[in-house]
Amino acid sequence: MTKTSSQVFGEGVGELLILCYSKPLPMRLDRWLVSQRSEQSRTRIQKFIESGYVRVNGIQGQAKTTLRQGDEVQLWMPPPEPLPYLKPEKMSLDVLFEDDHLIVINKPAGMTVHPSPGNKDGTLVNGLLHHCPDLPGISGKLRPGIVHRLDKDTTGCIVIAKTQTTLVALQKQIQKRVASRNYLAIVHGIPSKEEGTIVGAIGRHPVDRKKYAVVNHDKGRYACTHWQLIERLDDYSLMGFKLDTGRTHQIRVHCAHVGHPILGDPTYSRCRKLPINLSGQILHAVKLSLDHPITNMRMKFEAPLPHIFEHLLVVLRKRKKHQT
């Protein structure tokens, strides 16, 4: 049941959600609320709890409060924070698909997805705000409509929601693996097997806080990457990847962890000799599949390889041919 109310949390305009925990097994309050409000990040949910906006059976909750079957959870959702002024910028966007509900873009290398402090211009969001003027009311302060993200130098398919309903639906599809994301990359070395799965929690690097690493499960978030060896290229390999989870730098971290970092990766593949000059990692989101949030029609999108990826393949194939 939802209603607008100040009855429980005092005066102020906001949405009061009254929820019942019905799972047979106990669960942490913050984790369960994230599953119920997938449009909110876990960090934001935890801030709601810390600010006293959540009560369990009438008592103020904490993030680690254990929920048991039959517990009543009251969550007051404050009004969304106003979107700071972001300058819409006219830019050429490679649109793979667009309707009234979503837009799929083939993102180029060198483009940051959303603004951040000190970087508020030239991002995909700036271009989208010019292309889709209604985006400012959707999602978070600096990420209007962003369902998932790609690193600055990662290229390929990215879907953006044009309505709040679409945003929530697509985020749930990614969480439940209804939506699938496939990547291609060229890595150093050749795996000993044809395919496999990398499972390793990802968290902040214990020494370099600007990086991520595979860490103990209690210090990071579960991450699972499926991989397939597509082509051997002398000392390198063309690899395919499919994500079960979407952690920051996931494929890059997992590849480096197993000793096969991605070519050109400035963070996880430093001091490695390269066959050509590269400005960033050779990682491409080649395919994206999802159910349309309104029609339920299965949709599949594919982004062609960028020029630098194709050029690198040509160079490596010629080198391999000359050495055989």
Number of C-alpha atoms within 10 A of each C-alpha: 7 12 11 13 16 14 9 14 16 8 9 12 13 16 16 22 17 16 17 17 19 13 13 10 10 14 16 14 24 25 14 18 22 17 14 12 13 18 20 16 14 18 11 13 23 21 14 19 22 14 11 16 20 30 20 21 13 12 11 16 22 19 19 13 14 16 23 17 13 13 16 17 22 23 24 25 16 13 10 12 10 11 15 9 10 15 14 19 17 13 14 8 15 14 14 15 12 13 8 10 16 18 18 22 21 24 27 18 21 15 17 23 21 20 18 12 6 6 10 16 17 19 20 23 29 24 19 24 19 15 16 15 11 14 21 22 17 22 23 18 16 21 21 25 27 22 20 17 18 22 16 18 21 23 28 28 28 25 25 24 26 26 18 17 14 21 26 19 19 26 20 19 16 19 15 12 14 15 21 18 22 19 21 23 24 26 27 23 17 19 18 7 8 12 14 13 14 15 14 21 20 24 24 16 14 13 9 9 10 9 15 23 25 23 17 13 13 9 13 18 16 19 22 20 19 16 21 17 17 15 15 17 21 16 11 20 23 19 22 21 23 19 21 19 18 19 20 18 16 22 25 23 24 26 20 20 15 10 14 21 25 29 26 26 21 15 17 23 21 11 8 13 11 10 13 13 10 15 13 17 26 22 30 28 25 22 19 20 17 20 17 16 18 10 7 9 10 12 11 12 19 16 21 15 17 17 9 15 19 11 13 17 16 12 14 19 16 12 14 15 11 8 8 6
